[in-house]
Amino acid sequence: MKVKKVYIPELVKVREAATTLKDVVAVTPLMANFNYSRKFNATVLLKREDLQQVRSYKIRGAYNKISSLTQQELKKGIVCASAGNHAQGVAFACYKLRINGTIVMPAPTPKQKIEQVKMFGGEYIDIQLVGDTFDDAYKAAKETSEQLQKAFVHPFNDEKVIEGQATLALEILEQAEAPIDYVFVPIGGGGLAAGLSSVFKILSPDTKIIGVEPEGAAAMKAAIMNDRPVRLERIEKFVDGAAVERVGDLTFNICRDHLDDVITVHEGKICQTILDLYNRDAIVVEPAGALTLAVLDSYKDKIKGKNVVCVVSGSNNDITRTAEIKERALLYANLKHYFIVRFPQRAGALKEFVAEVLGPNDDITHFEYTKKSSRENAPAVVGIELKEQADFEPLVERMKARNFFGDYLNNKADLFQFLV
């Protein structure tokens, strides 16, 4: 029985990709971060791929793949599917190479990313919004590619794309002033993790490579547990740059053999990291761009005193998502709580609730109430933000003592989904 050879990026191919990208891709800085270094008693370096012209590393793989096509293929044009960042890389490549591209994106893609794709691609690209997830867009793009006989530029499961993403590892190793103990790399479909880990295993085999996924879309972790790529039945789409239902066959084989660990991080923790980076370091990142820093708490004992690199993969964040990001961060920290409050239908009931039930630092941030003339008590949905976690139990006790408590909604998923 003939055993199929597993694809592993060759170093010579990665170096060729680096040459191809030399005048297209920025050599992004590898920057020491004071706040995270002090917090974890380590040297924490950020590889700032958010500073690429298209604001993510995806330009590397997209441009390398498209540049490898024949003149006949380029003349026909290309098709791709993307949740946003790959689309911007493809759009930029289409404009740079003066070729036509059809870009299929999920309908919920943030408007900011869609506008960026239009800006980078100009008259050379046609955007189609299809389905709810990347996988819906992928299916439609593949059908378009086959019908029109145009080359398909996969966002991660392609040799040339993986080799392009792998150039990031060459830069890190050239820029690092000391041996690197850990590299934390985000995982969506696995293209970056596959490329980066392959280069490190050749040039810096002692470096531990840790892949990081969002908890609600841990497709690589599921694949490794099952020893094959599996399709997740349901994914949390919030981390849109890393939310795929199934990783690639090529990327899985490489990541399974080359990653030292794959770890997940809660979406709420990611949101708090986004806010911390903005408030403390004036760094704007998208949810996927915060993955590698959000997970450091889980590795705090191992990275103490070590040289650590975190890949900040992108900064294409829509400002209209700020309220949702803050909300998710507060919920994760147990500082935001939703209740059904039963108000007696009498004058002064709301005043009593505010003055006697709420603590001095508690803040009402959500209030929905409709007076029911035929009822003794009328329910209201109330969202309350706390300053400290310890304030929660006393608040509930005061609500119950004064007969205001109706129900707690945070742990009732079927109802809570309508609030957040």
NORSUL-V567053 format. One record per residue. N is the residue number from 1. RES is the residue in three letters. PHI is phi in radians with two decimals (NA if undefined). PSI is psi in whole degrees, 0 to 359 (* if undefined). Layout:
n->N res->RES phi->PHI psi->PSI
n->N res->RES phi->PHI psi->PSI
This chain:
n->1 res->MET phi->NA psi->127
n->2 res->LYS phi->-1.40 psi->126
n->3 res->VAL phi->-1.56 psi->127
n->4 res->LYS phi->-1.22 psi->130
n->5 res->LYS phi->-1.24 psi->132
n->6 res->VAL phi->-1.43 psi->131
n->7 res->TYR phi->-1.25 psi->130
n->8 res->ILE phi->-2.27 psi->128
n->9 res->PRO phi->-1.01 psi->130
n->10 res->GLU phi->-1.47 psi->141
n->11 res->LEU phi->-1.04 psi->324
n->12 res->VAL phi->-1.13 psi->324
n->13 res->LYS phi->-1.22 psi->323
n->14 res->VAL phi->-1.16 psi->320
n->15 res->ARG phi->-1.17 psi->324
n->16 res->GLU phi->-1.10 psi->320
n->17 res->ALA phi->-1.09 psi->320
n->18 res->ALA phi->-1.07 psi->322
n->19 res->THR phi->-1.15 psi->318
n->20 res->THR phi->-1.04 psi->322
n->21 res->LEU phi->-1.56 psi->357
n->22 res->LYS phi->-0.92 psi->316
n->23 res->ASP phi->-1.72 psi->10
n->24 res->VAL phi->-2.04 psi->319
n->25 res->VAL phi->-1.78 psi->137
n->26 res->ALA phi->-1.32 psi->143
n->27 res->VAL phi->-1.44 psi->98
n->28 res->THR phi->-1.31 psi->151
n->29 res->PRO phi->-1.24 psi->151
n->30 res->LEU phi->-1.85 psi->101
n->31 res->MET phi->-1.92 psi->132
n->32 res->ALA phi->-1.22 psi->137
n->33 res->ASN phi->-1.93 psi->118
n->34 res->PHE phi->-1.12 psi->313
n->35 res->ASN phi->-1.08 psi->311
n->36 res->TYR phi->-1.28 psi->327
n->37 res->SER phi->-1.11 psi->317
n->38 res->ARG phi->-1.21 psi->319
n->39 res->LYS phi->-1.07 psi->320
n->40 res->PHE phi->-1.84 psi->6
n->41 res->ASN phi->0.90 psi->48
n->42 res->ALA phi->-2.51 psi->170
n->43 res->THR phi->-1.65 psi->103
n->44 res->VAL phi->-1.79 psi->117
n->45 res->LEU phi->-1.91 psi->136
n->46 res->LEU phi->-1.82 psi->123
n->47 res->LYS phi->-1.54 psi->107
n->48 res->ARG phi->-1.53 psi->68
n->49 res->GLU phi->-1.23 psi->349
n->50 res->ASP phi->-1.16 psi->347
n->51 res->LEU phi->-1.66 psi->4
n->52 res->GLN phi->-1.07 psi->158
n->53 res->GLN phi->-1.04 psi->326
n->54 res->VAL phi->-1.65 psi->10
n->55 res->ARG phi->1.15 psi->23
n->56 res->SER phi->-2.86 psi->165
n->57 res->TYR phi->-1.23 psi->348
n->58 res->LYS phi->-1.06 psi->338
n->59 res->ILE phi->-1.04 psi->329
n->60 res->ARG phi->-1.06 psi->304
n->61 res->GLY phi->-1.21 psi->320
n->62 res->ALA phi->-1.10 psi->311
n->63 res->TYR phi->-1.19 psi->321
n->64 res->ASN phi->-1.12 psi->319
n->65 res->LYS phi->-1.14 psi->310
n->66 res->ILE phi->-1.12 psi->323
n->67 res->SER phi->-1.15 psi->339
n->68 res->SER phi->-1.47 psi->351
n->69 res->LEU phi->-1.27 psi->155
n->70 res->THR phi->-1.28 psi->163
n->71 res->GLN phi->-1.06 psi->324
n->72 res->GLN phi->-1.14 psi->318
n->73 res->GLU phi->-1.15 psi->319
n->74 res->LEU phi->-1.11 psi->323
n->75 res->LYS phi->-1.13 psi->324
n->76 res->LYS phi->-1.26 psi->332
n->77 res->GLY phi->1.69 psi->171
n->78 res->ILE phi->-2.21 psi->166
n->79 res->VAL phi->-2.31 psi->143
n->80 res->CYS phi->-2.53 psi->163
n->81 res->ALA phi->-2.11 psi->142
n->82 res->SER phi->-2.84 psi->149
n->83 res->ALA phi->-1.53 psi->0
n->84 res->GLY phi->2.63 psi->299
n->85 res->ASN phi->-1.27 psi->319
n->86 res->HIS phi->-1.07 psi->321
n->87 res->ALA phi->-1.05 psi->320
n->88 res->GLN phi->-1.19 psi->321
n->89 res->GLY phi->-1.11 psi->317
n->90 res->VAL phi->-1.13 psi->316
n->91 res->ALA phi->-1.06 psi->316
n->92 res->PHE phi->-1.08 psi->317
n->93 res->ALA phi->-1.12 psi->319
n->94 res->CYS phi->-1.07 psi->316
n->95 res->TYR phi->-1.17 psi->318
n->96 res->LYS phi->-1.14 psi->321
n->97 res->LEU phi->-1.65 psi->357
n->98 res->ARG phi->1.03 psi->50
n->99 res->ILE phi->-2.20 psi->159
n->100 res->ASN phi->-1.54 psi->141
n->101 res->GLY phi->-2.40 psi->139
n->102 res->THR phi->-1.82 psi->122
n->103 res->ILE phi->-2.04 psi->117
n->104 res->VAL phi->-1.79 psi->124
n->105 res->MET phi->-2.21 psi->150
n->106 res->PRO phi->-1.09 psi->145
n->107 res->ALA phi->-1.01 psi->324
n->108 res->PRO phi->-1.37 psi->4
n->109 res->THR phi->-0.93 psi->131
n->110 res->PRO phi->-0.92 psi->139
n->111 res->LYS phi->-0.97 psi->324
n->112 res->GLN phi->-1.02 psi->319
n->113 res->LYS phi->-1.21 psi->322
n->114 res->ILE phi->-1.10 psi->316
n->115 res->GLU phi->-1.13 psi->324
n->116 res->GLN phi->-1.13 psi->319
n->117 res->VAL phi->-1.07 psi->316
n->118 res->LYS phi->-1.06 psi->318
n->119 res->MET phi->-1.13 psi->315
n->120 res->PHE phi->-1.27 psi->325
n->121 res->GLY phi->-1.57 psi->335
n->122 res->GLY phi->0.96 psi->223
n->123 res->GLU phi->-1.31 psi->356
n->124 res->TYR phi->-1.55 psi->353
n->125 res->ILE phi->-2.20 psi->151
n->126 res->ASP phi->-2.14 psi->122
n->127 res->ILE phi->-1.73 psi->133
n->128 res->GLN phi->-2.18 psi->128
n->129 res->LEU phi->-1.75 psi->117
n->130 res->VAL phi->-2.40 psi->130
n->131 res->GLY phi->1.29 psi->182
n->132 res->ASP phi->-1.74 psi->337
n->133 res->THR phi->-2.25 psi->170
n->134 res->PHE phi->-0.99 psi->320
n->135 res->ASP phi->-1.15 psi->327
n->136 res->ASP phi->-1.13 psi->315
n->137 res->ALA phi->-1.14 psi->322
n->138 res->TYR phi->-1.08 psi->314
n->139 res->LYS phi->-1.06 psi->316
n->140 res->ALA phi->-1.14 psi->321
n->141 res->ALA phi->-1.16 psi->320
n->142 res->LYS phi->-1.10 psi->320
n->143 res->GLU phi->-1.11 psi->318
n->144 res->THR phi->-1.11 psi->317
n->145 res->SER phi->-1.04 psi->316
n->146 res->GLU phi->-1.23 psi->320
n->147 res->GLN phi->-1.15 psi->319
n->148 res->LEU phi->-1.66 psi->358
n->149 res->GLN phi->0.96 psi->47
n->150 res->LYS phi->-1.90 psi->149
n->151 res->ALA phi->-1.11 psi->138
n->152 res->PHE phi->-1.75 psi->128
n->153 res->VAL phi->-1.81 psi->98
n->154 res->HIS phi->-1.26 psi->143
n->155 res->PRO phi->-1.27 psi->341
n->156 res->PHE phi->-2.64 psi->327
n->157 res->ASN phi->-1.58 psi->63
n->158 res->ASP phi->-2.64 psi->137
n->159 res->GLU phi->-1.06 psi->314
n->160 res->LYS phi->-1.19 psi->326
n->161 res->VAL phi->-1.16 psi->314
n->162 res->ILE phi->-1.08 psi->318
n->163 res->GLU phi->-1.14 psi->325
n->164 res->GLY phi->-1.16 psi->315
n->165 res->GLN phi->-1.13 psi->329
n->166 res->ALA phi->-1.13 psi->340
n->167 res->THR phi->-1.08 psi->337
n->168 res->LEU phi->-1.04 psi->321
n->169 res->ALA phi->-1.15 psi->320
n->170 res->LEU phi->-1.03 psi->317
n->171 res->GLU phi->-1.10 psi->314
n->172 res->ILE phi->-1.01 psi->314
n->173 res->LEU phi->-1.18 psi->327
n->174 res->GLU phi->-1.26 psi->327
n->175 res->GLN phi->-1.49 psi->332
n->176 res->ALA phi->-1.14 psi->133
n->177 res->GLU phi->-1.58 psi->349
n->178 res->ALA phi->-2.52 psi->161
n->179 res->PRO phi->-0.97 psi->142
n->180 res->ILE phi->-1.71 psi->128
n->181 res->ASP phi->-1.51 psi->320
n->182 res->TYR phi->-2.39 psi->141
n->183 res->VAL phi->-2.16 psi->126
n->184 res->PHE phi->-1.80 psi->124
n->185 res->VAL phi->-2.23 psi->134
n->186 res->PRO phi->-1.28 psi->151
n->187 res->ILE phi->-2.20 psi->126
n->188 res->GLY phi->-1.99 psi->271
n->189 res->GLY phi->-1.49 psi->342
n->190 res->GLY phi->1.86 psi->3
n->191 res->GLY phi->-1.09 psi->313
n->192 res->LEU phi->-1.18 psi->314
n->193 res->ALA phi->-1.07 psi->320
n->194 res->ALA phi->-1.15 psi->312
n->195 res->GLY phi->-1.14 psi->312
n->196 res->LEU phi->-1.09 psi->313
n->197 res->SER phi->-1.15 psi->327
n->198 res->SER phi->-1.12 psi->318
n->199 res->VAL phi->-1.20 psi->317
n->200 res->PHE phi->-1.13 psi->323
n->201 res->LYS phi->-1.15 psi->338
n->202 res->ILE phi->-1.55 psi->312
n->203 res->LEU phi->-1.66 psi->338
n->204 res->SER phi->-2.57 psi->67
n->205 res->PRO phi->-1.12 psi->342
n->206 res->ASP phi->-1.43 psi->347
n->207 res->THR phi->-1.25 psi->131
n->208 res->LYS phi->-1.48 psi->126
n->209 res->ILE phi->-1.86 psi->119
n->210 res->ILE phi->-1.98 psi->118
n->211 res->GLY phi->-1.51 psi->141
n->212 res->VAL phi->-2.20 psi->128
n->213 res->GLU phi->-2.16 psi->154
n->214 res->PRO phi->-1.21 psi->143
n->215 res->GLU phi->-1.01 psi->325
n->216 res->GLY phi->-1.47 psi->1
n->217 res->ALA phi->-2.60 psi->56
n->218 res->ALA phi->-1.58 psi->67
n->219 res->ALA phi->-1.26 psi->324
n->220 res->MET phi->-1.24 psi->319
n->221 res->LYS phi->-1.06 psi->318
n->222 res->ALA phi->-1.13 psi->321
n->223 res->ALA phi->-1.12 psi->316
n->224 res->ILE phi->-1.16 psi->321
n->225 res->MET phi->-1.12 psi->327
n->226 res->ASN phi->-1.70 psi->358
n->227 res->ASP phi->1.01 psi->29
n->228 res->ARG phi->-2.99 psi->153
n->229 res->PRO phi->-1.10 psi->133
n->230 res->VAL phi->-2.20 psi->153
n->231 res->ARG phi->-1.62 psi->122
n->232 res->LEU phi->-1.26 psi->134
n->233 res->GLU phi->-1.19 psi->327
n->234 res->ARG phi->-2.55 psi->138
n->235 res->ILE phi->-2.27 psi->153
n->236 res->GLU phi->-1.50 psi->120
n->237 res->LYS phi->-1.56 psi->1
n->238 res->PHE phi->-1.01 psi->315
n->239 res->VAL phi->-1.47 psi->74
n->240 res->ASP phi->-1.07 psi->332
n->241 res->GLY phi->-1.34 psi->354
n->242 res->ALA phi->-2.44 psi->23
n->243 res->ALA phi->-1.88 psi->93
n->244 res->VAL phi->-2.16 psi->150
n->245 res->GLU phi->-1.39 psi->334
n->246 res->ARG phi->-2.59 psi->132
n->247 res->VAL phi->-1.39 psi->169
n->248 res->GLY phi->-1.36 psi->155
n->249 res->ASP phi->-1.15 psi->317
n->250 res->LEU phi->-1.11 psi->312
n->251 res->THR phi->-1.19 psi->324
n->252 res->PHE phi->-1.07 psi->312
n->253 res->ASN phi->-1.02 psi->320
n->254 res->ILE phi->-1.25 psi->313
n->255 res->CYS phi->-1.13 psi->322
n->256 res->ARG phi->-1.02 psi->320
n->257 res->ASP phi->-1.54 psi->335
n->258 res->HIS phi->-1.93 psi->337
n->259 res->LEU phi->-1.40 psi->140
n->260 res->ASP phi->-1.47 psi->339
n->261 res->ASP phi->-2.89 psi->151
n->262 res->VAL phi->-2.20 psi->123
n->263 res->ILE phi->-2.27 psi->150
n->264 res->THR phi->-1.90 psi->160
n->265 res->VAL phi->-2.43 psi->140
n->266 res->HIS phi->-1.14 psi->143
n->267 res->GLU phi->-1.05 psi->326
n->268 res->GLY phi->-1.14 psi->322
n->269 res->LYS phi->-1.14 psi->322
n->270 res->ILE phi->-1.05 psi->317
n->271 res->CYS phi->-1.10 psi->318
n->272 res->GLN phi->-1.12 psi->324
n->273 res->THR phi->-1.17 psi->320
n->274 res->ILE phi->-1.02 psi->314
n->275 res->LEU phi->-1.15 psi->319
n->276 res->ASP phi->-1.10 psi->316
n->277 res->LEU phi->-1.09 psi->322
n->278 res->TYR phi->-1.24 psi->313
n->279 res->ASN phi->-1.29 psi->325
n->280 res->ARG phi->-1.72 psi->330
n->281 res->ASP phi->-2.15 psi->359
n->282 res->ALA phi->0.98 psi->35
n->283 res->ILE phi->-1.87 psi->125
n->284 res->VAL phi->-1.72 psi->120
n->285 res->VAL phi->-2.25 psi->156
n->286 res->GLU phi->-1.48 psi->170
n->287 res->PRO phi->-0.94 psi->316
n->288 res->ALA phi->-1.13 psi->330
n->289 res->GLY phi->-1.23 psi->342
n->290 res->ALA phi->-1.67 psi->354
n->291 res->LEU phi->-0.94 psi->311
n->292 res->THR phi->-1.23 psi->332
n->293 res->LEU phi->-1.45 psi->327
n->294 res->ALA phi->-1.12 psi->334
n->295 res->VAL phi->-1.57 psi->353
n->296 res->LEU phi->-1.05 psi->329
n->297 res->ASP phi->-1.01 psi->327
n->298 res->SER phi->-1.26 psi->344
n->299 res->TYR phi->-2.05 psi->16
n->300 res->LYS phi->-1.03 psi->325
n->301 res->ASP phi->-1.29 psi->327
n->302 res->LYS phi->-1.38 psi->329
n->303 res->ILE phi->-1.63 psi->357
n->304 res->LYS phi->-1.00 psi->125
n->305 res->GLY phi->1.35 psi->7
n->306 res->LYS phi->-1.81 psi->165
n->307 res->ASN phi->-1.63 psi->119
n->308 res->VAL phi->-2.18 psi->134
n->309 res->VAL phi->-1.99 psi->129
n->310 res->CYS phi->-2.01 psi->123
n->311 res->VAL phi->-1.41 psi->115
n->312 res->VAL phi->-1.59 psi->100
n->313 res->SER phi->-1.39 psi->336
n->314 res->GLY phi->-3.01 psi->161
n->315 res->SER phi->-2.29 psi->24
n->316 res->ASN phi->-1.46 psi->74
n->317 res->ASN phi->-1.88 psi->132
n->318 res->ASP phi->-1.45 psi->124
n->319 res->ILE phi->-1.08 psi->336
n->320 res->THR phi->-1.21 psi->348
n->321 res->ARG phi->-1.54 psi->359
n->322 res->THR phi->-1.03 psi->317
n->323 res->ALA phi->-1.09 psi->319
n->324 res->GLU phi->-1.17 psi->320
n->325 res->ILE phi->-1.08 psi->315
n->326 res->LYS phi->-1.11 psi->318
n->327 res->GLU phi->-1.06 psi->313
n->328 res->ARG phi->-1.13 psi->323
n->329 res->ALA phi->-1.14 psi->317
n->330 res->LEU phi->-1.16 psi->319
n->331 res->LEU phi->-1.11 psi->318
n->332 res->TYR phi->-1.10 psi->324
n->333 res->ALA phi->-1.47 psi->4
n->334 res->ASN phi->1.02 psi->38
n->335 res->LEU phi->-1.97 psi->357
n->336 res->LYS phi->-2.21 psi->127
n->337 res->HIS phi->-2.39 psi->141
n->338 res->TYR phi->-1.98 psi->136
n->339 res->PHE phi->-2.30 psi->156
n->340 res->ILE phi->-1.65 psi->116
n->341 res->VAL phi->-1.85 psi->130
n->342 res->ARG phi->-1.73 psi->106
n->343 res->PHE phi->-1.58 psi->125
n->344 res->PRO phi->-1.04 psi->136
n->345 res->GLN phi->-1.46 psi->73
n->346 res->ARG phi->-2.52 psi->156
n->347 res->ALA phi->-1.10 psi->137
n->348 res->GLY phi->1.59 psi->358
n->349 res->ALA phi->-1.15 psi->316
n->350 res->LEU phi->-1.16 psi->321
n->351 res->LYS phi->-1.08 psi->319
n->352 res->GLU phi->-1.10 psi->319
n->353 res->PHE phi->-1.09 psi->316
n->354 res->VAL phi->-1.21 psi->318
n->355 res->ALA phi->-1.44 psi->325
n->356 res->GLU phi->-1.90 psi->337
n->357 res->VAL phi->-1.74 psi->312
n->358 res->LEU phi->-1.15 psi->142
n->359 res->GLY phi->-1.33 psi->168
n->360 res->PRO phi->-1.10 psi->337
n->361 res->ASN phi->-1.92 psi->4
n->362 res->ASP phi->-1.41 psi->146
n->363 res->ASP phi->-2.33 psi->128
n->364 res->ILE phi->-1.39 psi->121
n->365 res->THR phi->-2.00 psi->352
n->366 res->HIS phi->-2.58 psi->135
n->367 res->PHE phi->-2.64 psi->118
n->368 res->GLU phi->-2.22 psi->121
n->369 res->TYR phi->-2.58 psi->136
n->370 res->THR phi->-2.28 psi->125
n->371 res->LYS phi->-1.23 psi->131
n->372 res->LYS phi->-1.97 psi->107
n->373 res->SER phi->-1.18 psi->340
n->374 res->SER phi->-1.64 psi->2
n->375 res->ARG phi->-2.02 psi->150
n->376 res->GLU phi->-1.26 psi->320
n->377 res->ASN phi->-2.14 psi->140
n->378 res->ALA phi->-2.02 psi->130
n->379 res->PRO phi->-1.41 psi->146
n->380 res->ALA phi->-2.29 psi->145
n->381 res->VAL phi->-1.62 psi->119
n->382 res->VAL phi->-2.17 psi->128
n->383 res->GLY phi->-1.80 psi->130
n->384 res->ILE phi->-2.20 psi->128
n->385 res->GLU phi->-1.76 psi->130
n->386 res->LEU phi->-1.83 psi->159
n->387 res->LYS phi->-1.52 psi->327
n->388 res->GLU phi->-2.34 psi->147
n->389 res->GLN phi->-1.04 psi->326
n->390 res->ALA phi->-1.14 psi->346
n->391 res->ASP phi->-1.37 psi->350
n->392 res->PHE phi->-1.20 psi->305
n->393 res->GLU phi->-1.05 psi->315
n->394 res->PRO phi->-1.04 psi->324
n->395 res->LEU phi->-1.09 psi->312
n->396 res->VAL phi->-1.10 psi->319
n->397 res->GLU phi->-1.07 psi->319
n->398 res->ARG phi->-1.19 psi->322
n->399 res->MET phi->-1.10 psi->317
n->400 res->LYS phi->-1.23 psi->320
n->401 res->ALA phi->-1.07 psi->328
n->402 res->ARG phi->-1.81 psi->14
n->403 res->ASN phi->1.08 psi->33
n->404 res->PHE phi->-1.68 psi->339
n->405 res->PHE phi->-1.24 psi->128
n->406 res->GLY phi->-1.95 psi->306
n->407 res->ASP phi->-2.91 psi->159
n->408 res->TYR phi->-1.88 psi->129
n->409 res->LEU phi->-1.79 psi->343
n->410 res->ASN phi->-1.01 psi->327
n->411 res->ASN phi->-1.72 psi->15
n->412 res->LYS phi->-1.96 psi->88
n->413 res->ALA phi->-1.01 psi->324
n->414 res->ASP phi->-1.17 psi->330
n->415 res->LEU phi->-1.63 psi->324
n->416 res->PHE phi->-1.13 psi->329
n->417 res->GLN phi->-1.05 psi->337
n->418 res->PHE phi->-1.45 psi->350
n->419 res->LEU phi->-1.74 psi->329
n->420 res->VAL phi->-2.03 psi->*
